[in-house]
């Protein structure tokens, strides 16, 4: 009876108002954004305008404002952009700019010059895909954008057409790698390839392709990426959209049209939007895909919708704690502990650190009473993971684990298949209490499969000078299912040379205690957000992810996690300080590191302070300057001076270069 009552509540009559849903996403900057973001995004705005067009309604915003937003808000080209492109040019954004411009009745020819340059297959970096296969979706944009702009296609190289033809499988499907590499097709890659080959009149045996697409329909009425899929889930609006719109382009339709329509209707929510899967909250991009799919099937919008499931209230007593993932794991453990203290870091995931380094850092923290736990947060360089038909990619083998446990061995150099990687790498990691963090992959189709496999418990967003969420908007579909985190991905030799990044972005969890167990529970409940505030975000605090109510709870506790960047480090170094630079053969020295701006390679760029005077018990102390360069760039800079035996007070007077204020920092040596 309780189950029946719950279903009655969820399926109660509530005619959805999709236009009203999109207006709740309108932002003052002229576009549309996700419900938990203050800024608009090109892809969300594309979905909003496209959905209004399908509904036969005018967008209730000034056309000139929308056009200006679309023209000026390419995610990684706009003025003041907070992200950079990754391994490939993401042409889908230009395609969206062209489509919205046309939908609004304006001239899209401003984009023609760029599109004309796309005439041959792109190069892809071997550092990210083993065989340098470009991403089929992005290559297909050379055809799609020409069609939208009415440009001739006779300037396309035969190599680009051959590139697409080589991706066709004997069953009529298409995928990212050549058919000769093996592996079946993929619904989305088939959806990109079919209209592209139609543009140039080179689509072969379309009936076979249509038959393969029909075979991808699941019993639920949805579509899966390919029949007999080994990994990933089947229920997904993106696959439905790809299948039904491509089938329509081929003059065909799904084998079970009523089932497909029923599945699409099950995605409708009472707020007027649609979710990516039944039961998930509304998403603007999922809503566009659902409307476009219903249109392709000639079906009406649903007359009833799923009532909103009440948000699970947050328990009392949760506090905000900072986690740093892939923070520095070598160099000075003393400075790591001091940075943790000043920046309020409670869980320090040390990147590729020696177990001895973690033990030393934890020992120092315990002795000094600094409430930080050091743990493992590795990037397993040299690991490429293959999914048949999609490619062999790096940067998807990042993990976290408690310190001092055996969590298995890396698979670098072995190029395992995904199934091998899941069995031989992820399984022992999980058995040891660890988990995988998804870093990045431009291949949307591969990302969908491995993220849907349940292998990853966190998704990277803020990362160095990038925001993966902004230029890979397909990640938004997982924000209700997989926590979003910030990934330091520390480089360089010293934690001090990574201070800018440690201060700028962090992961914050809600927990009762800042322990590994608290961290794991926060991940399970999605009580986790990624935060950034610096010149990268124009000094606006940006928060990504989190279950309903989590962002608000974190903002209310801002004083618990915000911190001012430290400007000076003073460390006493002895022969026993095995990880410390300036370690003497005997006696002791004081090492003073002034603050510097650093870049994502931990190069010291610009000093923030100038050391005016160093004194020992009030008497001036002579210091020498030590510099370390790497390929002509400043990698380390410090002052050092020998210390006499006994108990002393070392004082450092320094001047802030931004304000000219002079400050004195004093520290007592051990007896």
C-alpha positions in Angstrom: 0.0 0.0 0.0 2.8 2.4 0.9 4.4 1.8 -2.6 1.1 2.4 -4.3 0.6 5.6 -2.4 4.0 6.8 -3.3 3.4 6.1 -7.0 0.1 8.0 -6.8 1.9 11.0 -5.5 4.7 10.8 -8.0 2.3 10.5 -11.0 -0.4 12.9 -10.0 -1.8 15.1 -12.6 0.3 18.2 -13.0 0.3 19.7 -16.6 3.9 20.8 -17.1 4.6 24.4 -18.3 8.0 24.1 -20.0 8.2 27.7 -21.0 7.7 28.7 -17.4 10.4 26.2 -16.4 12.9 27.9 -18.7 12.0 31.3 -17.5 13.1 30.2 -14.0 16.5 29.7 -15.6 16.8 33.2 -17.2 19.7 35.2 -15.9 20.5 38.9 -15.9 23.5 38.4 -18.2 21.1 37.8 -21.1 21.1 34.0 -21.3 20.0 31.0 -19.4 21.8 28.9 -16.8 21.5 25.8 -14.7 19.2 26.1 -11.6 22.1 26.3 -9.1 24.3 28.7 -11.1 24.2 32.5 -11.2 25.8 32.7 -14.7 24.3 31.7 -18.0 25.9 29.2 -20.3 25.8 28.9 -24.1 24.6 25.3 -24.1 21.7 26.0 -21.7 20.7 29.1 -23.7 20.8 27.0 -26.9 18.5 24.4 -25.2 16.1 27.2 -24.0 15.8 28.8 -27.4 15.5 25.5 -29.2 12.8 24.3 -26.8 10.7 27.5 -27.3 11.0 26.9 -31.0 9.7 23.4 -30.7 6.9 24.6 -28.5 6.0 27.2 -31.1 6.5 30.0 -28.6 8.6 33.2 -28.7 11.4 33.4 -26.3 10.3 36.1 -23.7 13.5 38.0 -23.9 14.8 40.7 -26.1 16.2 39.1 -29.3 19.1 41.5 -29.4 20.2 40.6 -25.9 20.0 36.9 -26.7 22.0 37.3 -29.9 24.6 39.3 -28.1 24.9 36.7 -25.4 25.2 33.9 -27.9 27.9 35.8 -29.9 30.0 36.7 -26.9 29.7 33.7 -24.7 31.5 30.9 -26.3 32.6 29.0 -23.1 36.4 29.3 -23.5 36.7 32.2 -25.9 34.6 34.9 -24.3 36.1 37.9 -22.7 37.1 37.2 -19.1 36.8 33.5 -19.8 37.6 31.2 -16.8 38.5 28.2 -18.9 40.7 27.0 -21.7 40.1 24.4 -24.3 41.4 20.9 -23.6 42.8 18.5 -26.2 40.6 19.4 -29.1 38.6 22.3 -30.5 35.0 21.8 -29.3 33.2 22.8 -32.5 29.8 21.9 -31.0 29.7 25.4 -29.4 30.0 27.1 -32.8 27.2 24.8 -34.1 25.1 26.0 -31.2 25.9 29.6 -31.9 24.9 29.2 -35.5 21.7 27.3 -34.7 20.4 29.9 -32.1 21.3 32.7 -34.4 19.2 31.1 -37.2 16.3 30.2 -34.8 16.1 33.9 -33.8 15.9 34.9 -37.4 19.3 36.6 -37.6 22.2 36.2 -40.0 24.8 33.6 -38.9 27.3 34.3 -41.6 29.7 35.8 -39.0 30.6 32.2 -38.2 31.3 31.2 -41.8 35.0 32.2 -41.9 35.9 29.8 -39.0 33.8 26.9 -40.4 35.4 27.2 -43.9 38.7 26.3 -42.2 37.4 22.9 -41.1 38.4 20.9 -44.2 40.3 17.9 -43.0 40.5 15.6 -40.0 41.8 17.2 -36.9 45.0 16.2 -35.0 44.5 14.8 -31.5 47.1 14.7 -28.8 48.6 11.3 -28.1 49.0 12.4 -24.5 45.2 12.0 -24.2 44.3 9.3 -26.9 46.8 6.6 -27.6 46.3 6.5 -31.4 45.4 10.2 -31.8 41.9 9.5 -33.0 39.9 12.8 -33.1 36.5 12.9 -31.5 33.9 12.0 -34.1 31.3 14.5 -32.8 33.6 17.4 -33.3 34.7 16.2 -36.7 31.1 16.0 -37.8 30.6 19.7 -37.1 32.5 20.5 -40.3 29.5 19.0 -42.2 26.7 20.1 -39.8 27.9 23.8 -39.7 28.2 24.0 -43.5 24.7 22.7 -43.8 23.4 25.2 -41.3 25.2 28.1 -43.1 24.4 26.9 -46.6 28.1 26.7 -47.5 29.3 24.4 -50.3 31.0 21.2 -49.2 33.2 20.8 -52.2 36.2 22.3 -50.3 36.1 19.4 -47.8 39.1 17.1 -48.3 38.4 13.5 -49.4 40.3 12.5 -46.2 37.5 13.9 -44.1 34.9 11.9 -45.9 37.0 8.8 -45.8 37.5 9.4 -42.0 33.8 9.1 -41.5 33.4 6.1 -43.9 36.2 4.3 -42.0 34.1 4.6 -38.8 31.2 2.7 -40.3 30.7 -0.9 -39.0 29.4 -3.7 -41.1 26.0 -3.5 -39.4 25.6 0.1 -40.5 26.5 1.7 -37.2 29.3 4.2 -36.6 31.8 4.8 -33.8 34.8 6.9 -32.8 37.5 4.5 -34.0 38.0 2.9 -37.4 36.0 -0.3 -37.9 39.2 -2.1 -38.5 40.1 -1.6 -34.8 37.1 -3.6 -33.7 34.2 -2.8 -31.4 30.6 -2.1 -32.3 28.8 1.1 -33.0 27.4 3.8 -30.7 24.1 5.5 -31.0 25.4 9.0 -30.6 28.3 8.6 -33.0 25.9 7.1 -35.5 23.7 10.2 -35.0 26.7 12.5 -35.8 27.9 10.5 -38.8 24.6 9.9 -40.6 23.6 13.5 -41.4 27.3 14.4 -42.2 27.4 11.7 -44.9 24.0 12.8 -46.1 25.4 16.3 -46.6 27.9 15.0 -49.1 25.6 12.3 -50.6 27.7 9.4 -49.4 25.5 7.6 -46.9 25.6 3.9 -47.8 22.9 1.3 -47.1 20.8 3.5 -44.8 18.3 0.7 -44.2 21.0 -1.3 -42.4 21.8 1.7 -40.2 18.1 2.1 -39.4 17.8 -1.5 -38.5 20.8 -1.3 -36.2 19.3 1.8 -34.5 16.0 0.0 -33.9 17.9 -2.9 -32.3 19.2 -0.5 -29.6 15.8 0.0 -28.1 15.4 -1.4 -24.6 12.3 -3.0 -23.1 11.7 0.3 -21.2 11.2 2.1 -24.5 14.5 3.9 -24.0 17.6 3.3 -26.1 21.0 2.2 -25.1 24.3 3.2 -26.7 24.6 -0.2 -28.4 22.9 -3.6 -28.2 24.2 -6.0 -25.5 26.1 -3.2 -23.7 28.5 -4.5 -21.1 29.0 -1.2 -19.2 26.8 1.8 -18.4 23.0 2.1 -18.0 20.4 2.0 -20.8 17.8 4.6 -19.7 19.0 7.9 -21.0 17.3 10.7 -22.9 20.5 11.5 -24.9 20.4 8.1 -26.5 16.7 8.3 -27.2 17.2 11.7 -28.9 20.1 10.4 -31.0 18.2 7.3 -32.1 14.8 8.7 -32.9 16.0 11.9 -34.7 18.4 9.8 -36.8 15.8 7.3 -37.6 13.5 10.1 -38.7 16.3 11.4 -40.9 16.5 8.0 -42.4 12.8 7.9 -43.1 12.2 5.3 -40.4 11.0 5.1 -36.7 11.6 3.0 -33.6 10.3 -0.6 -33.5 8.3 0.4 -30.4 7.1 4.0 -30.9 4.5 3.9 -28.0 7.2 2.6 -25.7 9.5 5.4 -26.7 6.8 8.0 -26.1 5.9 6.5 -22.8 9.5 6.6 -21.7 9.8 10.2 -22.7 6.7 11.1 -20.8 8.1 9.4 -17.7 10.9 12.0 -17.7 8.5 14.9 -17.3 8.5 16.8 -14.0 5.8 19.1 -12.7 8.1 22.1 -12.9 7.8 21.8 -16.7 11.2 20.3 -17.3 12.4 16.8 -18.1 15.1 14.8 -16.4 17.8 12.7 -18.0 16.3 9.6 -16.5 13.0 8.8 -14.8 13.0 10.3 -11.2 15.8 12.7 -11.8 15.3 16.5 -11.4 14.7 18.6 -14.5 17.6 19.7 -16.6 17.4 22.3 -19.4 19.5 20.2 -21.9 17.5 17.0 -21.1 14.4 19.0 -21.6 15.4 20.1 -25.1 16.4 16.5 -26.0 13.0 15.3 -24.8 11.0 17.8 -26.7 13.1 17.2 -29.9 12.5 13.5 -29.5 8.8 13.9 -29.0 8.7 16.1 -32.1 10.6 13.5 -34.1 8.1 10.9 -33.1 5.1 13.1 -33.9 4.0 12.8 -30.3 2.4 15.3 -28.0 3.9 16.6 -24.8 2.8 14.7 -21.7 -0.5 15.9 -20.0 0.7 14.7 -16.6 4.1 14.9 -14.9 6.0 13.5 -12.0 5.5 15.5 -8.8 8.7 16.9 -7.3 10.2 14.5 -4.7 10.8 16.5 -1.6 14.4 17.3 -1.0 16.0 15.2 1.8 16.7 17.7 4.7 20.2 18.0 5.8 20.9 16.6 9.3 21.6 18.9 12.2 25.2 19.4 13.2 26.9 19.2 9.8 30.0 21.4 9.5 31.9 22.6 6.5 35.4 21.1 6.1 37.9 21.5 3.3 39.3 18.7 1.3 42.2 19.1 -1.2 42.5 16.4 -3.9 45.9 15.9 -5.5 47.5 18.6 -3.3 51.4 18.5 -3.3 52.9 15.3 -2.1 56.6 16.0 -2.0 58.9 18.8 -0.9 58.5 20.3 2.6 56.0 18.4 4.8 56.5 21.3 7.4 55.1 23.8 4.9 52.3 21.4 3.9 51.2 21.3 7.5 51.5 25.0 7.9 49.6 25.6 4.7 46.9 23.2 5.9 46.7 25.2 9.2 46.4 28.6 7.6 44.2 27.6 4.7 41.9 25.4 6.9 42.5 22.2 5.0 41.2 19.2 6.9 41.9 16.4 4.5 45.0 16.7 2.4 45.1 14.3 -0.5 48.7 14.1 -1.4 49.4 13.5 -5.1 51.7 10.6 -5.9 53.4 11.0 -2.5 55.9 8.5 -1.1 54.3 6.7 2.0 57.2 8.1 4.1 56.3 11.7 3.1 52.7 11.2 4.2 53.8 9.6 7.5 56.2 12.5 8.1 53.6 15.2 7.3 51.0 13.5 9.5 53.6 13.2 12.4 54.3 16.9 12.2 50.6 17.8 12.1 49.9 15.6 15.2 52.8 17.1 17.1 51.7 20.7 16.3 48.0 20.0 16.9 47.0 20.9 13.3 43.7 19.2 12.5 44.6 17.8 9.1 44.6 14.2 7.9 46.9 13.3 5.1 45.8 10.6 2.6 46.5 9.4 -0.9 45.3 11.2 -4.0 47.2 9.8 -7.0 47.2 10.4 -10.7 48.4 7.2 -12.3 50.4 8.6 -15.2 50.9 6.5 -18.3 47.6 4.6 -17.8 45.5 4.4 -21.0 42.1 2.7 -20.8 40.4 1.3 -23.9 36.7 0.9 -24.7 36.2 -0.9 -28.0 35.0 1.4 -30.7 35.6 4.5 -28.6 39.3 4.8 -28.2 42.1 4.4 -25.6 42.3 7.4 -23.3 44.5 8.7 -20.5 43.5 11.1 -17.6 40.8 8.7 -16.3 42.9 6.9 -13.7 42.8 9.2 -10.7 42.1 7.9 -7.2 41.9 8.6 -3.5 42.6 6.2 -0.7 43.4 6.2 3.1 47.0 6.4 4.0 48.8 3.2 4.9 46.6 0.7 3.0 47.3 -1.6 0.1 45.0 -0.4 -2.6 46.5 -2.3 -5.6 49.0 -1.5 -8.3 48.8 1.0 -11.2 48.3 -0.4 -14.7 50.5 2.1 -16.4 51.9 0.9 -19.7 49.4 -2.0 -19.9 46.7 -0.3 -21.8 43.9 -2.4 -20.2 40.4 -2.6 -21.6 37.8 -0.9 -19.4 36.6 -4.3 -18.1 40.2 -5.3 -17.2 40.8 -1.9 -15.5 37.5 -2.3 -13.5 38.5 -5.8 -12.4 42.2 -5.4 -11.7 42.5 -1.8 -10.6 39.2 -0.4 -9.4 38.1 -3.5 -7.5 41.2 -3.7 -5.2 41.0 0.1 -4.7 37.4 -0.1 -3.5 38.2 -3.1 -1.3 40.8 -0.9 0.5 38.3 1.8 1.1 39.4 4.0 -1.8 37.6 5.3 -4.9 38.1 6.8 -8.4 37.9 10.4 -9.3 37.0 11.2 -12.9 39.4 13.8 -14.3 38.6 14.6 -17.9 37.9 13.1 -21.3 36.7 15.1 -24.4 35.0 12.0 -25.7 31.5 12.4 -24.5 30.4 8.9 -25.5 33.2 7.2 -23.7 32.7 9.4 -20.6 29.0 8.5 -20.5 29.8 4.8 -20.4 32.4 4.9 -17.7 30.6 7.4 -15.5 27.4 5.3 -15.8 29.3 2.2 -14.8 29.4 3.3 -11.2 33.2 3.3 -11.0 33.6 6.9 -10.2 32.5 8.6 -7.0 33.6 12.1 -7.9 33.9 14.3 -11.0 36.6 17.0 -11.4 35.5 20.5 -12.2 37.9 23.3 -11.1 41.4 22.2 -12.2 44.4 24.5 -12.5 43.3 27.4 -14.8 40.3 25.4 -16.2 36.7 24.7 -15.3 35.8 21.4 -16.9 32.1 21.8 -16.1 32.0 24.9 -18.3 33.5 23.5 -21.5 32.2 19.9 -21.1 28.6 20.7 -20.3 27.6 17.1 -20.7 29.0 16.7 -17.1 25.9 18.6 -15.8 23.8 15.5 -16.3 25.6 13.8 -13.4 25.4 16.6 -10.9 22.5 14.9 -9.1 24.2 11.5 -9.0 28.0 12.0 -8.7 29.6 14.7 -6.5 31.5 17.5 -8.1 35.0 18.2 -6.7 37.9 20.5 -7.3 41.1 18.8 -8.5 44.4 20.5 -7.6 46.6 18.2 -9.8 49.6 19.7 -8.2 52.9 20.1 -10.1 56.3 21.2 -9.0 58.6 20.2 -6.2 57.3 22.2 -3.2 53.9 22.8 -1.6 54.9 26.5 -1.1 55.0 26.9 -4.9 51.4 25.7 -5.1 50.0 28.2 -2.6 48.0 30.2 -5.1 46.0 27.1 -6.2 45.5 25.8 -2.6 44.1 29.2 -1.7 42.0 29.7 -4.8 40.0 26.5 -5.1 39.0 23.7 -2.9 36.5 20.9 -2.2 34.2 21.5 0.8 32.3 18.7 2.4 29.6 18.7 5.1 30.3 16.3 7.9 30.1 15.9 11.6 33.9 15.3 11.8 36.7 15.9 9.2 37.7 12.3 8.9 38.1 9.8 6.1 34.8 8.2 7.2 33.1 11.6 7.2 34.5 12.3 3.7 33.1 8.9 2.4 29.7 9.6 3.8 29.7 13.1 2.4 30.4 11.6 -1.1 27.6 9.1 -0.7 25.1 11.7 0.3 26.5 14.3 -2.2 27.2 16.8 0.6 30.1 18.0 -1.4 30.8 21.1 -3.5 33.7 22.5 -5.5 34.5 26.1 -4.8 36.7 28.8 -6.5 37.4 32.4 -5.8 40.3 34.3 -7.4 41.1 36.3 -10.5 40.1 33.2 -12.5 36.5 33.8 -11.4 36.9 37.6 -11.3 36.9 37.2 -7.5 33.4 35.9 -7.4 32.8 32.8 -5.3 31.7 30.0 -7.6 30.2 26.9 -6.2 29.5 23.8 -8.2 27.5 20.6 -7.3 25.9 19.4 -4.1 22.5 17.9 -3.2 19.7 20.4 -2.6 20.5 22.7 0.2 24.2 21.9 0.3 25.4 25.0 -1.5 23.3 27.2 0.8 24.6 25.4 3.9 28.2 25.8 2.7 27.7 29.5 2.0 26.3 30.0 5.5 29.5 28.6 6.9 31.9 30.5 4.7 33.9 31.7 7.7 34.8 28.1 8.4 36.5 27.5 5.1 37.6 30.9 3.7 41.2 31.8 4.4 43.7 34.4 3.5 46.7 33.3 1.4 49.9 33.1 3.6 52.7 35.4 2.5 55.8 34.0 4.4 57.1 30.6 5.4 59.7 30.2 8.2 61.0 26.6 8.8 63.9 25.4 11.0 65.8 22.6 9.2 68.1 20.0 10.7 70.0 17.1 9.2 67.0 14.9 10.2 64.7 16.9 8.0 65.0 14.5 5.1 62.3 16.1 2.9 63.4 19.7 3.4 65.4 21.9 1.0 68.4 23.6 2.6 69.0 20.6 4.9 72.4 21.1 6.5 74.9 18.3 7.2 75.1 19.3 10.8 73.6 22.0 13.1 70.4 23.8 12.1 69.4 26.5 9.6 66.4 28.8 9.2 64.8 28.8 5.8 62.6 31.7 4.8 60.4 31.5 1.7 58.6 34.7 0.7 55.3 34.4 -1.1 55.2 34.4 -4.9 52.4 34.2 -7.4 52.6 30.8 -9.1 51.4 29.3 -12.4 49.9 25.8 -12.9 53.4 24.4 -13.3 54.4 25.7 -9.9 56.7 28.3 -11.5 57.3 31.3 -9.3 56.2 34.3 -11.3 55.9 37.5 -9.1 57.0 38.2 -5.6 54.3 39.3 -3.1 56.6 40.4 -0.3 60.1 41.6 0.2 62.2 40.5 3.2 63.4 43.6 4.9 65.4 42.2 7.8 66.0 38.9 9.7 67.0 39.0 13.3 68.1 36.4 15.9 67.1 37.4 19.4 66.9 41.0 18.2 70.3 41.0 16.4 70.4 41.2 12.6 71.1 37.8 11.1 73.0 37.6 7.8 71.2 35.4 5.2 72.1 34.0 1.8 69.6 33.7 -1.1 69.1 30.3 -2.8 67.4 30.0 -6.1 66.5 27.0 -8.2 65.6 27.2 -11.8 64.0 24.6 -14.1 64.4 25.2 -17.8 65.2 28.9 -17.1 62.1 29.4 -14.9 62.2 30.1 -11.2 61.1 27.0 -9.3 62.3 27.9 -5.8 63.5 30.9 -3.9 64.5 31.1 -0.3 66.8 32.8 2.2 68.8 30.7 4.7 71.0 31.3 7.7 72.7 29.0 10.2 71.3 28.9 13.7 73.3 28.5 16.9 72.4 25.8 19.3 69.9 26.5 22.0 66.5 28.3 22.2 66.2 31.5 20.2 63.7 33.8 18.6 63.9 34.4 14.8 62.0 37.4 13.6 61.4 38.3 9.9 60.3 41.8 8.9 58.8 41.8 5.5 57.0 44.4 3.3 53.9 43.6 1.3 54.4 44.7 -2.2 50.8 45.5 -2.8 50.3 47.8 0.1 53.9 48.7 1.3 52.8 47.6 4.7 55.6 46.2 6.9 54.9 43.2 9.0 57.1 41.3 11.5 56.7 37.5 11.9 58.5 35.9 14.9 59.1 32.2 15.6 60.8 30.5 18.5 63.4 27.8 17.8 63.5 24.5 19.8 66.1 24.5 22.6 
